[in-house]
């Protein structure tokens, strides 16, 4: 979805609208094989006159080749016509086309451009929209942005006089904020709430050795369940601490926005869901929260509410019947309170 969002953003900056036909034309000229060891560049518009300014927009896309072969290249249309809408991409493009003008991210893009276009000064505006689906993974989850909009403003002598950067974390119908290994994830959240990690540390030797036999794999699974059950109980007790709400807000803020403070945009079927940093800061920080156990979930709820949730956590342990491989995950998931209405 990052590549599609990148092209849509580039078109919106260039034309103040997303033209679906142009977007799909750009998709055909992108060669996914270039992602194996490099990136693709698409010049959306060059030296377009707006008031006294010249506006250029370039898209730079660097993604995993394997996961993009059905979405880009000259054959993507053939694949689409002979199969179902792969990944719902066509529907998501329609959602971006229809929803961008009423979206927070769309407003932020045009406000940034108009700040310079409408300042009655002759300037060169060069937008680079960069989709990088690899950098965030290599950062260990600290960097959240998948798409960065970088603007260089140059005067008539082509000297850079200003730069701006707008980062976006792009999701596609997903409430997952972070997907961590159980040991690391549970350590991380315990530390964030000032919960002693001694009960986790005692299981460290089990996680540091490779589980090969069925007995060893089961020992790891039981350790995860044991830790999570204890974590749940301790988190509920921590709800009574005076700084619990502050810790909850700071923890989820880091998980959602990262060190680069990226706004989250989720293209969810027929609608765009957003978690803008500015809205989060103004709305969330005055609320009080508590932890509630609900089955396999720890839910961080508005105090006294049964419906308003900030975020939740859960563990996943699944063994493949065919290979015996075990998938173990610690999920941090967005609650309904996070999304801008």
C-alpha positions as CSV (number, residue, x, y, z in Angstrom):
1,X,0.0,0.0,0.0
2,X,3.0,2.3,0.6
3,X,3.7,2.6,-3.2
4,X,0.1,3.4,-4.0
5,X,-0.1,6.0,-1.3
6,X,3.1,7.5,-2.5
7,X,1.8,7.9,-6.1
8,X,-1.6,9.2,-4.8
9,X,0.2,11.8,-2.6
10,X,2.4,12.9,-5.5
11,X,-0.7,13.4,-7.7
12,X,-2.5,15.3,-5.0
13,X,0.4,17.7,-4.5
14,X,0.7,18.2,-8.2
15,X,-2.9,18.6,-9.2
16,X,-4.9,19.1,-5.9
17,X,-6.7,15.9,-6.7
18,X,-5.9,12.2,-7.3
19,X,-6.5,11.1,-10.8
20,X,-7.1,7.4,-10.8
21,X,-6.2,7.0,-14.5
22,X,-2.9,8.8,-14.1
23,X,-2.1,6.7,-11.0
24,X,-2.7,3.5,-12.8
25,X,-0.6,4.7,-15.7
26,X,2.3,5.3,-13.3
27,X,1.8,1.8,-11.9
28,X,2.5,0.3,-15.3
29,X,5.8,2.0,-15.8
30,X,7.2,0.9,-12.4
31,X,9.3,-2.2,-12.6
32,X,9.1,-4.2,-9.3
33,X,12.4,-6.0,-10.2
34,X,14.2,-2.8,-9.6
35,X,13.2,-3.1,-5.9
36,X,15.6,-6.1,-5.6
37,X,18.6,-3.8,-5.3
38,X,17.3,-0.2,-5.8
39,X,14.3,2.0,-6.3
40,X,12.1,3.5,-8.9
41,X,11.6,7.2,-9.6
42,X,8.5,8.8,-11.2
43,X,8.4,12.5,-12.2
44,X,4.7,13.4,-11.6
45,X,5.0,17.1,-12.7
46,X,8.0,19.4,-13.4
47,X,8.2,23.2,-13.3
48,X,4.4,23.6,-13.2
49,X,3.5,27.3,-12.8
50,X,1.3,28.1,-9.7
51,X,1.0,31.8,-9.0
52,X,4.7,33.0,-9.0
53,X,6.1,29.6,-8.1
54,X,7.3,26.6,-10.2
55,X,6.2,23.3,-8.6
56,X,7.8,19.9,-9.2
57,X,6.8,16.6,-7.7
58,X,8.8,13.4,-7.8
59,X,7.9,10.0,-6.4
60,X,10.7,7.7,-5.2
61,X,9.6,4.1,-4.4
62,X,11.7,1.5,-2.6
63,X,9.7,-1.6,-1.6
64,X,10.1,-5.4,-1.4
65,X,10.0,-6.8,-4.9
66,X,8.2,-10.0,-3.9
67,X,5.3,-8.2,-2.3
68,X,4.8,-5.7,-5.1
69,X,4.8,-7.8,-8.3
70,X,1.0,-7.9,-8.5
71,X,0.6,-4.1,-7.9
72,X,3.1,-2.6,-10.3
73,X,4.6,-3.3,-13.8
74,X,3.0,-3.7,-17.2
75,X,1.4,-7.0,-16.2
76,X,-0.5,-5.8,-13.2
77,X,-3.7,-4.9,-15.2
78,X,-3.7,-8.4,-16.7
79,X,-3.5,-9.9,-13.3
80,X,-6.3,-7.7,-12.1
81,X,-8.6,-8.5,-15.0
82,X,-8.2,-12.3,-14.6
83,X,-8.3,-12.4,-10.8
84,X,-10.1,-10.7,-8.0
85,X,-8.9,-7.3,-6.9
86,X,-5.6,-8.4,-5.4
87,X,-5.2,-6.9,-1.9
88,X,-8.3,-4.8,-2.6
89,X,-6.0,-2.2,-4.2
90,X,-8.6,-1.0,-6.7
91,X,-11.1,-0.3,-3.9
92,X,-8.4,1.4,-1.8
93,X,-7.5,3.7,-4.7
94,X,-11.1,4.6,-5.0
95,X,-11.2,5.4,-1.3
96,X,-8.2,7.7,-1.6
97,X,-9.6,9.4,-4.6
98,X,-13.0,10.1,-2.9
99,X,-11.7,10.7,0.6
100,X,-8.5,12.7,0.3
101,X,-10.1,16.2,0.3
102,X,-11.8,15.6,3.6
103,X,-8.8,13.9,5.2
104,X,-6.3,15.3,7.6
105,X,-3.4,14.1,5.6
106,X,-4.7,15.7,2.4
107,X,-5.3,19.0,4.2
108,X,-1.8,18.9,5.6
109,X,-0.3,18.4,2.2
110,X,-2.1,21.2,0.5
111,X,-1.6,23.6,3.4
112,X,2.1,23.0,3.2
113,X,2.2,23.8,-0.6
114,X,-0.2,26.8,-0.3
115,X,2.0,28.3,2.4
116,X,4.6,29.0,-0.3
117,X,2.4,29.2,-3.4
118,X,0.3,32.0,-1.8
119,X,3.1,34.0,-0.2
120,X,3.5,36.3,-3.3
121,X,7.2,35.3,-3.6
122,X,8.9,33.7,-6.6
123,X,10.2,30.3,-5.5
124,X,11.0,26.8,-6.8
125,X,9.1,24.1,-4.8
126,X,10.5,20.6,-5.2
127,X,8.5,17.8,-3.5
128,X,10.0,14.4,-3.2
129,X,7.5,11.7,-2.0
130,X,9.5,8.8,-0.8
131,X,8.0,5.4,-0.1
132,X,10.4,3.1,1.8
133,X,9.0,-0.1,3.0
134,X,12.3,-1.3,4.3
135,X,13.9,1.4,6.4
136,X,11.3,1.2,9.2
137,X,11.9,-2.6,9.6
138,X,15.7,-2.0,9.9
139,X,15.1,0.6,12.6
140,X,13.7,-2.0,15.0
141,X,10.3,-0.2,14.9
142,X,11.6,3.1,16.1
143,X,10.9,4.8,12.7
144,X,7.2,4.5,11.8
145,X,7.0,6.4,8.5
146,X,6.5,4.4,5.3
147,X,6.1,7.5,3.2
148,X,7.9,10.8,3.7
149,X,7.1,14.0,1.9
150,X,10.2,16.2,1.7
151,X,9.9,19.7,0.3
152,X,12.9,21.9,-0.7
153,X,12.1,25.5,-1.3
154,X,14.6,27.4,-3.5
155,X,14.8,31.1,-4.4
156,X,15.2,32.4,-7.9
157,X,18.9,31.7,-7.7
158,X,18.1,28.1,-6.9
159,X,19.5,28.4,-3.3
160,X,17.6,26.3,-0.8
161,X,15.9,28.7,1.6
162,X,13.6,26.2,3.5
163,X,13.0,22.5,3.9
164,X,10.0,20.7,5.3
165,X,9.3,17.0,6.0
166,X,5.9,15.3,6.6
167,X,6.1,11.6,7.6
168,X,3.2,9.2,7.2
169,X,2.8,5.7,8.6
170,X,0.6,3.9,6.1
171,X,-1.6,0.9,6.9
172,X,-4.2,-1.0,5.1
173,X,-7.2,-2.2,7.1
174,X,-5.0,-3.1,10.1
175,X,-5.4,-2.2,13.8
176,X,-1.9,-3.5,14.6
177,X,0.4,-0.8,15.8
178,X,3.4,-3.0,16.7
179,X,4.2,-6.6,16.1
180,X,6.9,-7.7,18.5
181,X,8.5,-10.9,19.8
182,X,6.8,-11.9,23.1
183,X,9.8,-11.6,25.3
184,X,10.9,-8.3,24.0
185,X,7.4,-6.9,23.8
186,X,6.4,-7.8,27.3
187,X,9.7,-6.5,28.7
188,X,9.1,-3.2,26.8
189,X,5.6,-2.6,28.1
190,X,6.5,-3.6,31.7
191,X,9.4,-1.2,31.8
192,X,7.2,1.6,30.3
193,X,4.7,1.2,33.3
194,X,7.5,0.9,35.9
195,X,6.6,-2.8,36.5
196,X,9.5,-4.8,37.9
197,X,10.7,-7.2,35.2
198,X,12.1,-9.8,37.5
199,X,9.2,-12.2,36.8
200,X,10.1,-11.9,33.1
201,X,13.9,-12.1,33.5
202,X,13.8,-15.5,35.2
203,X,12.5,-17.0,31.9
204,X,15.3,-15.4,29.8
205,X,17.4,-18.6,29.6
206,X,14.4,-20.4,27.9
207,X,14.2,-17.7,25.2
208,X,18.0,-17.4,24.6
209,X,18.3,-21.0,23.5
210,X,16.9,-22.3,20.2
211,X,13.8,-24.5,20.7
212,X,14.2,-27.5,18.5
213,X,12.3,-30.4,20.1
214,X,8.6,-30.4,20.8
215,X,9.4,-30.4,24.5
216,X,11.5,-27.3,24.1
217,X,8.9,-25.5,21.9
218,X,6.2,-26.3,24.5
219,X,8.4,-24.9,27.3
220,X,8.7,-21.6,25.4
221,X,5.0,-21.5,24.8
222,X,4.2,-22.1,28.5
223,X,6.8,-19.4,29.5
224,X,5.1,-16.9,27.2
225,X,1.6,-17.7,28.7
226,X,3.0,-17.6,32.2
227,X,4.6,-14.2,31.7
228,X,1.6,-12.7,30.0
229,X,-0.8,-13.9,32.7
230,X,1.4,-12.3,35.4
231,X,1.8,-9.1,33.3
232,X,-2.0,-8.8,33.0
233,X,-2.5,-9.0,36.7
234,X,0.3,-6.6,37.5
235,X,-0.9,-4.1,34.8
236,X,-4.4,-4.1,36.3
237,X,-3.0,-3.3,39.8
238,X,-0.8,-0.6,38.3
239,X,-4.0,1.2,37.2
240,X,-4.3,2.6,40.7
241,X,-0.9,4.5,40.4
242,X,-1.2,8.2,39.9
243,X,1.1,8.2,36.8
244,X,-0.6,5.2,35.1
245,X,-2.5,7.4,32.6
246,X,0.6,9.4,31.7
247,X,2.6,6.2,31.2
248,X,-0.2,4.8,29.0
249,X,-0.3,7.9,26.8
250,X,3.5,8.1,26.4
251,X,3.8,4.4,25.6
252,X,1.2,4.3,22.9
253,X,2.4,7.7,21.5
254,X,5.9,6.2,20.9
255,X,4.4,3.0,19.4
256,X,2.1,4.9,17.0
257,X,4.2,7.9,16.0
258,X,7.8,6.7,16.6
259,X,10.8,8.9,16.8
260,X,9.9,10.5,13.5
261,X,6.4,11.6,14.7
262,X,4.6,10.1,11.7
263,X,0.8,10.6,11.3
264,X,-0.9,7.3,10.8
265,X,-3.2,6.8,7.8
266,X,-5.2,3.6,7.4
267,X,-6.9,3.1,4.1
268,X,-9.6,0.8,5.4
269,X,-11.8,-0.5,2.6
270,X,-14.3,2.3,1.9
271,X,-12.9,4.9,4.3
272,X,-9.7,6.6,5.5
273,X,-9.0,6.3,9.2
274,X,-6.3,8.5,10.7
275,X,-4.3,9.1,13.9
276,X,-2.8,12.6,13.4
277,X,-0.2,13.5,16.1
278,X,-1.7,17.0,16.6
279,X,-5.2,15.6,17.3
280,X,-3.8,12.9,19.6
281,X,-1.9,15.5,21.6
282,X,-4.9,17.8,22.0
283,X,-7.5,15.1,22.8
284,X,-5.8,12.3,24.8
285,X,-3.6,13.9,27.4
286,X,-6.5,15.1,29.7
287,X,-8.1,11.6,29.9
288,X,-7.7,9.0,32.6
289,X,-7.1,5.3,31.8
290,X,-7.2,1.9,33.5
291,X,-6.1,-1.6,32.4
292,X,-8.7,-4.3,32.1
293,X,-8.3,-8.0,31.5
294,X,-10.5,-9.4,28.8
295,X,-9.7,-12.9,27.7
296,X,-6.3,-12.9,25.9
297,X,-6.3,-9.1,25.9
298,X,-5.1,-6.3,28.2
299,X,-7.3,-3.4,27.3
300,X,-6.4,0.2,28.2
301,X,-9.8,1.8,28.7
302,X,-11.0,5.3,29.5
303,X,-11.6,5.0,33.3
304,X,-15.1,3.9,34.0
305,X,-15.9,3.3,30.3
306,X,-16.7,-0.1,28.7
307,X,-16.5,1.2,25.1
308,X,-13.7,3.8,24.8
309,X,-10.3,2.0,24.4
310,X,-6.9,3.7,23.9
311,X,-5.1,0.5,22.9
312,X,-4.9,-3.2,23.7
313,X,-2.3,-6.0,23.8
314,X,-2.5,-9.7,23.0
315,X,-0.2,-12.7,22.4
316,X,-0.4,-15.2,19.6
317,X,1.0,-18.7,19.7
318,X,0.3,-20.8,16.7
319,X,1.9,-24.1,15.6
320,X,1.8,-25.2,11.9
321,X,0.2,-28.6,11.6
322,X,2.3,-29.4,8.5
323,X,5.8,-28.1,9.4
324,X,5.6,-27.9,13.2
325,X,7.0,-24.3,13.1
326,X,5.7,-22.1,15.8
327,X,4.6,-18.5,15.3
328,X,4.8,-16.4,18.5
329,X,3.8,-12.7,18.5
330,X,3.1,-9.9,21.0
331,X,0.6,-7.4,19.4
332,X,-0.1,-3.8,20.3
333,X,-3.4,-2.8,18.7
334,X,-5.1,0.6,18.2
335,X,-8.3,1.2,20.1
336,X,-11.3,3.1,18.8
337,X,-10.3,6.2,20.8
338,X,-7.2,6.8,18.7
339,X,-8.8,7.4,15.4
340,X,-9.8,10.9,14.3
341,X,-13.6,11.0,13.9
